[in-house]
Amino acid sequence: MPIEISDNSWVYIVIEEPGSNEKILGQLPDGDNNGFIPAFLEKEVAQISLGKFALDSSKKYEIQSIIYEDLKKYAQSSGLMIFFLNNSGEILDKVMT
């Protein structure tokens, strides 16, 4: 069931290398050409889920909020989908950009 969220709502994402050469974390599942940005409706859920991603141990990661419309623009320019996830890593909704 699609999540109903307005473009001006805040959502939570993972930032790689916050403060320096920061970028939004994307993921590419094994054997899948559909890269995605993991997104969350709650900061606490994002924090719980952080350890479930493929991360480079030499880099820093931080949960930050972003306006949903801005996230959609970033995803589109990067050729990525947006996956809204729950705290178990299950997909709640896939957003094609």
N, CA, C and O atoms as a GROMACS GRO file, in nm:
protein
  388
    1MET      N    1   0.084  -0.118   0.000
    1MET     CA    2   0.000   0.000   0.000
    1MET      C    3   0.089   0.125   0.000
    1MET      O    4   0.177   0.137   0.084
    2PRO      N    5   0.066   0.215  -0.092
    2PRO     CA    6   0.150   0.336  -0.101
    2PRO      C    7   0.137   0.424   0.023
    2PRO      O    8   0.030   0.437   0.082
    3ILE      N    9   0.247   0.484   0.059
    3ILE     CA   10   0.249   0.579   0.170
    3ILE      C   11   0.201   0.713   0.118
    3ILE      O   12   0.243   0.758   0.011
    4GLU      N   13   0.113   0.776   0.192
    4GLU     CA   14   0.068   0.910   0.153
    4GLU      C   15   0.154   1.012   0.226
    4GLU      O   16   0.154   1.019   0.349
    5ILE      N   17   0.226   1.089   0.147
    5ILE     CA   18   0.318   1.188   0.204
    5ILE      C   19   0.321   1.308   0.110
    5ILE      O   20   0.326   1.292  -0.012
    6SER      N   21   0.318   1.427   0.167
    6SER     CA   22   0.319   1.547   0.084
    6SER      C   23   0.463   1.586   0.051
    6SER      O   24   0.556   1.548   0.122
    7ASP      N   25   0.478   1.661  -0.055
    7ASP     CA   26   0.611   1.704  -0.100
    7ASP      C   27   0.684   1.790   0.004
    7ASP      O   28   0.807   1.792   0.005
    8ASN      N   29   0.610   1.860   0.089
    8ASN     CA   30   0.676   1.948   0.186
    8ASN      C   31   0.695   1.880   0.322
    8ASN      O   32   0.728   1.948   0.420
    9SER      N   33   0.675   1.748   0.330
    9SER     CA   34   0.698   1.673   0.454
    9SER      C   35   0.847   1.644   0.472
    9SER      O   36   0.922   1.634   0.375
   10TRP      N   37   0.887   1.630   0.598
   10TRP     CA   38   1.024   1.591   0.630
   10TRP      C   39   1.032   1.440   0.633
   10TRP      O   40   0.945   1.374   0.690
   11VAL      N   41   1.136   1.384   0.574
   11VAL     CA   42   1.165   1.241   0.582
   11VAL      C   43   1.311   1.227   0.626
   11VAL      O   44   1.385   1.326   0.628
   12TYR      N   45   1.350   1.107   0.660
   12TYR     CA   46   1.485   1.084   0.714
   12TYR      C   47   1.564   0.993   0.621
   12TYR      O   48   1.513   0.893   0.570
   13ILE      N   49   1.689   1.030   0.602
   13ILE     CA   50   1.779   0.956   0.513
   13ILE      C   51   1.915   0.943   0.582
   13ILE      O   52   1.940   1.005   0.685
   14VAL      N   53   2.000   0.861   0.523
   14VAL     CA   54   2.136   0.843   0.575
   14VAL      C   55   2.231   0.929   0.492
   14VAL      O   56   2.230   0.924   0.369
   15ILE      N   57   2.312   1.006   0.560
   15ILE     CA   58   2.413   1.089   0.494
   15ILE      C   59   2.550   1.024   0.515
   15ILE      O   60   2.588   0.989   0.627
   16GLU      N   61   2.623   1.010   0.405
   16GLU     CA   62   2.759   0.957   0.410
   16GLU      C   63   2.855   1.075   0.418
   16GLU      O   64   2.842   1.172   0.343
   17GLU      N   65   2.952   1.067   0.508
   17GLU     CA   66   3.052   1.172   0.530
   17GLU      C   67   2.989   1.308   0.560
   17GLU      O   68   3.013   1.405   0.488
   18PRO      N   69   2.906   1.316   0.666
   18PRO     CA   70   2.840   1.443   0.699
   18PRO      C   71   2.940   1.554   0.728
   18PRO      O   72   3.042   1.534   0.794
   19GLY      N   73   2.908   1.672   0.676
   19GLY     CA   74   2.989   1.790   0.703
   19GLY      C   75   3.106   1.812   0.611
   19GLY      O   76   3.153   1.926   0.599
   20SER      N   77   3.155   1.709   0.544
   20SER     CA   78   3.271   1.729   0.457
   20SER      C   79   3.230   1.708   0.312
   20SER      O   80   3.188   1.803   0.245
   21ASN      N   81   3.241   1.589   0.264
   21ASN     CA   82   3.206   1.557   0.125
   21ASN      C   83   3.076   1.476   0.127
   21ASN      O   84   3.068   1.367   0.072
   22GLU      N   85   2.974   1.534   0.192
   22GLU     CA   86   2.854   1.456   0.220
   22GLU      C   87   2.771   1.427   0.096
   22GLU      O   88   2.765   1.505   0.001
   23LYS      N   89   2.707   1.309   0.102
   23LYS     CA   90   2.613   1.270  -0.003
   23LYS      C   91   2.509   1.178   0.060
   23LYS      O   92   2.532   1.119   0.166
   24ILE      N   93   2.397   1.166  -0.007
   24ILE     CA   94   2.290   1.079   0.040
   24ILE      C   95   2.327   0.935   0.008
   24ILE      O   96   2.371   0.904  -0.103
   25LEU      N   97   2.311   0.847   0.106
   25LEU     CA   98   2.344   0.707   0.089
   25LEU      C   99   2.246   0.639  -0.006
   25LEU      O  100   2.125   0.650   0.010
   26GLY      N  101   2.300   0.570  -0.104
   26GLY     CA  102   2.222   0.486  -0.194
   26GLY      C  103   2.265   0.341  -0.176
   26GLY      O  104   2.374   0.314  -0.126
   27GLN      N  105   2.180   0.251  -0.216
   27GLN     CA  106   2.210   0.108  -0.205
   27GLN      C  107   2.182   0.041  -0.338
   27GLN      O  108   2.092   0.082  -0.412
   28LEU      N  109   2.258  -0.063  -0.368
   28LEU     CA  110   2.239  -0.142  -0.489
   28LEU      C  111   2.234  -0.289  -0.447
   28LEU      O  112   2.338  -0.350  -0.422
   29PRO      N  113   2.112  -0.345  -0.439
   29PRO     CA  114   2.101  -0.486  -0.396
   29PRO      C  115   2.177  -0.579  -0.489
   29PRO      O  116   2.190  -0.552  -0.609
   30ASP      N  117   2.228  -0.690  -0.434
   30ASP     CA  118   2.300  -0.789  -0.513
   30ASP      C  119   2.216  -0.838  -0.629
   30ASP      O  120   2.100  -0.874  -0.611
   31GLY      N  121   2.275  -0.838  -0.748
   31GLY     CA  122   2.207  -0.890  -0.866
   31GLY      C  123   2.092  -0.804  -0.913
   31GLY      O  124   2.008  -0.849  -0.991
   32ASP      N  125   2.087  -0.681  -0.868
   32ASP     CA  126   1.975  -0.593  -0.901
   32ASP      C  127   2.031  -0.464  -0.960
   32ASP      O  128   2.128  -0.408  -0.908
   33ASN      N  129   1.971  -0.418  -1.066
   33ASN     CA  130   2.015  -0.293  -1.128
   33ASN      C  131   1.936  -0.174  -1.077
   33ASN      O  132   1.956  -0.061  -1.124
   34ASN      N  133   1.846  -0.196  -0.982
   34ASN     CA  134   1.761  -0.089  -0.931
   34ASN      C  135   1.818  -0.032  -0.802
   34ASN      O  136   1.784  -0.076  -0.692
   35GLY      N  137   1.904   0.066  -0.817
   35GLY     CA  138   1.957   0.133  -0.700
   35GLY      C  139   1.849   0.214  -0.632
   35GLY      O  140   1.755   0.260  -0.696
   36PHE      N  141   1.863   0.231  -0.500
   36PHE     CA  142   1.761   0.305  -0.428
   36PHE      C  143   1.822   0.382  -0.312
   36PHE      O  144   1.933   0.354  -0.266
   37ILE      N  145   1.747   0.480  -0.268
   37ILE     CA  146   1.780   0.557  -0.149
   37ILE      C  147   1.686   0.509  -0.039
   37ILE      O  148   1.565   0.518  -0.054
   38PRO      N  149   1.741   0.457   0.072
   38PRO     CA  150   1.654   0.419   0.183
   38PRO      C  151   1.603   0.545   0.253
   38PRO      O  152   1.680   0.635   0.285
   39ALA      N  153   1.473   0.550   0.276
   39ALA     CA  154   1.410   0.666   0.341
   39ALA      C  155   1.317   0.616   0.451
   39ALA      O  156   1.268   0.503   0.448
   40PHE      N  157   1.294   0.703   0.548
   40PHE     CA  158   1.216   0.666   0.665
   40PHE      C  159   1.125   0.781   0.706
   40PHE      O  160   1.156   0.898   0.682
   41LEU      N  161   1.013   0.746   0.766
   41LEU     CA  162   0.920   0.847   0.814
   41LEU      C  163   0.954   0.896   0.954
   41LEU      O  164   0.911   1.003   0.996
   42GLU      N  165   1.034   0.816   1.028
   42GLU     CA  166   1.071   0.852   1.164
   42GLU      C  167   1.222   0.838   1.183
   42GLU      O  168   1.284   0.744   1.133
   43LYS      N  169   1.280   0.933   1.256
   43LYS     CA  170   1.425   0.932   1.278
   43LYS      C  171   1.469   0.809   1.357
   43LYS      O  172   1.573   0.750   1.328
   44GLU      N  173   1.390   0.769   1.455
   44GLU     CA  174   1.425   0.653   1.537
   44GLU      C  175   1.433   0.526   1.453
   44GLU      O  176   1.522   0.443   1.473
   45VAL      N  177   1.342   0.510   1.359
   45VAL     CA  178   1.341   0.393   1.271
   45VAL      C  179   1.464   0.395   1.182
   45VAL      O  180   1.525   0.291   1.157
   46ALA      N  181   1.500   0.512   1.133
   46ALA     CA  182   1.621   0.526   1.050
   46ALA      C  183   1.745   0.486   1.130
   46ALA      O  184   1.833   0.417   1.079
   47GLN      N  185   1.752   0.530   1.254
   47GLN     CA  186   1.867   0.500   1.339
   47GLN      C  187   1.878   0.350   1.365
   47GLN      O  188   1.988   0.294   1.361
   48ILE      N  189   1.766   0.285   1.393
   48ILE     CA  190   1.764   0.141   1.416
   48ILE      C  191   1.809   0.066   1.291
   48ILE      O  192   1.879  -0.035   1.302
   49SER      N  193   1.770   0.114   1.174
   49SER     CA  194   1.797   0.046   1.048
   49SER      C  195   1.937   0.068   0.995
   49SER      O  196   1.981  -0.004   0.905
   50LEU      N  197   2.008   0.165   1.047
   50LEU     CA  198   2.139   0.203   0.994
   50LEU      C  199   2.235   0.084   0.983
   50LEU      O  200   2.308   0.074   0.884
   51GLY      N  201   2.237  -0.004   1.080
   51GLY     CA  202   2.328  -0.117   1.078
   51GLY      C  203   2.293  -0.227   0.978
   51GLY      O  204   2.368  -0.324   0.965
   52LYS      N  205   2.183  -0.213   0.909
   52LYS     CA  206   2.139  -0.315   0.815
   52LYS      C  207   2.182  -0.286   0.671
   52LYS      O  208   2.152  -0.364   0.580
   53PHE      N  209   2.251  -0.176   0.650
   53PHE     CA  210   2.292  -0.137   0.515
   53PHE      C  211   2.437  -0.176   0.487
   53PHE      O  212   2.516  -0.197   0.579
   54ALA      N  213   2.469  -0.184   0.359
   54ALA     CA  214   2.608  -0.207   0.318
   54ALA      C  215   2.681  -0.073   0.333
   54ALA      O  216   2.660   0.019   0.254
   55LEU      N  217   2.766  -0.065   0.435
   55LEU     CA  218   2.836   0.059   0.465
   55LEU      C  219   2.986   0.038   0.462
   55LEU      O  220   3.034  -0.072   0.490
   56ASP      N  221   3.058   0.142   0.427
   56ASP     CA  222   3.204   0.141   0.428
   56ASP      C  223   3.250   0.177   0.569
   56ASP      O  224   3.224   0.288   0.615
   57SER      N  225   3.316   0.086   0.637
   57SER     CA  226   3.355   0.109   0.776
   57SER      C  227   3.453   0.225   0.794
   57SER      O  228   3.473   0.272   0.906
   58SER      N  229   3.515   0.271   0.686
   58SER     CA  230   3.609   0.382   0.698
   58SER      C  231   3.538   0.518   0.688
   58SER      O  232   3.603   0.623   0.700
   59LYS      N  233   3.407   0.518   0.666
   59LYS     CA  234   3.333   0.643   0.651
   59LYS      C  235   3.237   0.664   0.767
   59LYS      O  236   3.200   0.570   0.837
   60LYS      N  237   3.199   0.790   0.786
   60LYS     CA  238   3.102   0.826   0.890
   60LYS      C  239   2.964   0.835   0.826
   60LYS      O  240   2.950   0.870   0.708
   61TYR      N  241   2.862   0.802   0.905
   61TYR     CA  242   2.724   0.807   0.859
   61TYR      C  243   2.640   0.875   0.966
   61TYR      O  244   2.665   0.864   1.086
   62GLU      N  245   2.537   0.947   0.918
   62GLU     CA  246   2.451   1.020   1.010
   62GLU      C  247   2.309   1.024   0.954
   62GLU      O  248   2.291   1.034   0.832
   63ILE      N  249   2.211   1.017   1.041
   63ILE     CA  250   2.072   1.031   0.999
   63ILE      C  251   2.041   1.180   0.995
   63ILE      O  252   2.068   1.253   1.090
   64GLN      N  253   1.983   1.226   0.884
   64GLN     CA  254   1.942   1.365   0.870
   64GLN      C  255   1.804   1.371   0.807
   64GLN      O  256   1.760   1.276   0.742
   65SER      N  257   1.738   1.482   0.826
   65SER     CA  258   1.606   1.502   0.765
   65SER      C  259   1.622   1.582   0.637
   65SER      O  260   1.717   1.658   0.619
   66ILE      N  261   1.526   1.563   0.548
   66ILE     CA  262   1.525   1.632   0.420
   66ILE      C  263   1.378   1.649   0.378
   66ILE      O  264   1.294   1.565   0.408
   67ILE      N  265   1.350   1.757   0.309
   67ILE     CA  266   1.216   1.777   0.253
   67ILE      C  267   1.195   1.674   0.143
   67ILE      O  268   1.282   1.656   0.057
   68TYR      N  269   1.083   1.607   0.145
   68TYR     CA  270   1.056   1.498   0.052
   68TYR      C  271   1.070   1.541  -0.095
   68TYR      O  272   1.123   1.465  -0.176
   69GLU      N  273   1.025   1.660  -0.129
   69GLU     CA  274   1.037   1.708  -0.267
   69GLU      C  275   1.185   1.717  -0.309
   69GLU      O  276   1.219   1.682  -0.422
   70ASP      N  277   1.271   1.763  -0.219
   70ASP     CA  278   1.414   1.772  -0.248
   70ASP      C  279   1.476   1.633  -0.265
   70ASP      O  280   1.562   1.613  -0.350
   71LEU      N  281   1.430   1.539  -0.184
   71LEU     CA  282   1.479   1.401  -0.196
   71LEU      C  283   1.439   1.342  -0.331
   71LEU      O  284   1.520   1.274  -0.395
   72LYS      N  285   1.318   1.368  -0.375
   72LYS     CA  286   1.273   1.318  -0.506
   72LYS      C  287   1.357   1.376  -0.619
   72LYS      O  288   1.391   1.305  -0.713
   73LYS      N  289   1.390   1.504  -0.611
   73LYS     CA  290   1.474   1.567  -0.713
   73LYS      C  291   1.613   1.504  -0.715
   73LYS      O  292   1.668   1.477  -0.822
   74TYR      N  293   1.670   1.482  -0.597
   74TYR     CA  294   1.802   1.420  -0.587
   74TYR      C  295   1.800   1.279  -0.645
   74TYR      O  296   1.888   1.241  -0.721
   75ALA      N  297   1.698   1.202  -0.608
   75ALA     CA  298   1.686   1.064  -0.657
   75ALA      C  299   1.674   1.062  -0.809
   75ALA      O  300   1.738   0.980  -0.876
   76GLN      N  301   1.594   1.151  -0.863
   76GLN     CA  302   1.576   1.155  -1.008
   76GLN      C  303   1.706   1.190  -1.078
   76GLN      O  304   1.741   1.128  -1.179
   77SER      N  305   1.778   1.288  -1.028
   77SER     CA  306   1.904   1.329  -1.092
   77SER      C  307   2.012   1.221  -1.078
   77SER      O  308   2.107   1.217  -1.156
   78SER      N  309   1.998   1.134  -0.978
   78SER     CA  310   2.094   1.026  -0.955
   78SER      C  311   2.052   0.895  -1.019
   78SER      O  312   2.129   0.798  -1.017
   79GLY      N  313   1.933   0.891  -1.074
   79GLY     CA  314   1.884   0.768  -1.136
   79GLY      C  315   1.847   0.660  -1.034
   79GLY      O  316   1.857   0.541  -1.063
   80LEU      N  317   1.804   0.703  -0.916
   80LEU     CA  318   1.770   0.609  -0.809
   80LEU      C  319   1.622   0.614  -0.775
   80LEU      O  320   1.555   0.716  -0.798
   81MET      N  321   1.571   0.505  -0.722
   81MET     CA  322   1.437   0.501  -0.667
   81MET      C  323   1.447   0.538  -0.519
   81MET      O  324   1.556   0.546  -0.464
   82ILE      N  325   1.332   0.560  -0.456
   82ILE     CA  326   1.328   0.582  -0.311
   82ILE      C  327   1.248   0.467  -0.253
   82ILE      O  328   1.136   0.439  -0.296
   83PHE      N  329   1.306   0.400  -0.155
   83PHE     CA  330   1.236   0.293  -0.083
   83PHE      C  331   1.211   0.341   0.059
   83PHE      O  332   1.305   0.371   0.133
   84PHE      N  333   1.085   0.349   0.097
   84PHE     CA  334   1.051   0.375   0.236
   84PHE      C  335   1.055   0.242   0.309
   84PHE      O  336   0.990   0.146   0.268
   85LEU      N  337   1.131   0.237   0.417
   85LEU     CA  338   1.154   0.112   0.490
   85LEU      C  339   1.103   0.123   0.633
   85LEU      O  340   1.091   0.231   0.689
   86ASN      N  341   1.073   0.005   0.692
   86ASN     CA  342   1.040   0.001   0.834
   86ASN      C  343   1.164  -0.041   0.912
   86ASN      O  344   1.271  -0.057   0.854
   87ASN      N  345   1.151  -0.058   1.043
   87ASN     CA  346   1.268  -0.088   1.124
   87ASN      C  347   1.322  -0.229   1.106
   87ASN      O  348   1.428  -0.262   1.160
   88SER      N  349   1.251  -0.313   1.031
   88SER     CA  350   1.300  -0.448   0.998
   88SER      C  351   1.365  -0.451   0.861
   88SER      O  352   1.413  -0.556   0.817
   89GLY      N  353   1.367  -0.337   0.794
   89GLY     CA  354   1.426  -0.330   0.660
   89GLY      C  355   1.329  -0.370   0.551
   89GLY      O  356   1.368  -0.382   0.434
   90GLU      N  357   1.203  -0.392   0.586
   90GLU     CA  358   1.102  -0.428   0.487
   90GLU      C  359   1.056  -0.304   0.412
   90GLU      O  360   1.047  -0.195   0.469
   91ILE      N  361   1.028  -0.321   0.285
   91ILE     CA  362   0.986  -0.209   0.200
   91ILE      C  363   0.839  -0.179   0.225
   91ILE      O  364   0.753  -0.265   0.209
   92LEU      N  365   0.811  -0.055   0.265
   92LEU     CA  366   0.675  -0.010   0.282
   92LEU      C  367   0.619   0.048   0.154
   92LEU      O  368   0.500   0.037   0.126
   93ASP      N  369   0.707   0.110   0.076
   93ASP     CA  370   0.665   0.173  -0.050
   93ASP      C  371   0.788   0.198  -0.136
   93ASP      O  372   0.895   0.230  -0.085
   94LYS      N  373   0.771   0.183  -0.266
   94LYS     CA  374   0.876   0.215  -0.364
   94LYS      C  375   0.828   0.335  -0.444
   94LYS      O  376   0.716   0.336  -0.494
   95VAL      N  377   0.914   0.435  -0.455
   95VAL     CA  378   0.879   0.556  -0.529
   95VAL      C  379   0.970   0.566  -0.650
   95VAL      O  380   1.091   0.579  -0.636
   96MET      N  381   0.911   0.561  -0.767
   96MET     CA  382   0.985   0.582  -0.891
   96MET      C  383   1.000   0.732  -0.911
   96MET      O  384   0.904   0.806  -0.894
   97THR      N  385   1.118   0.776  -0.945
   97THR     CA  386   1.139   0.920  -0.963
   97THR      C  387   1.158   0.953  -1.109
   97THR      O  388   1.177   1.070  -1.144
   0.00000   0.00000   0.00000
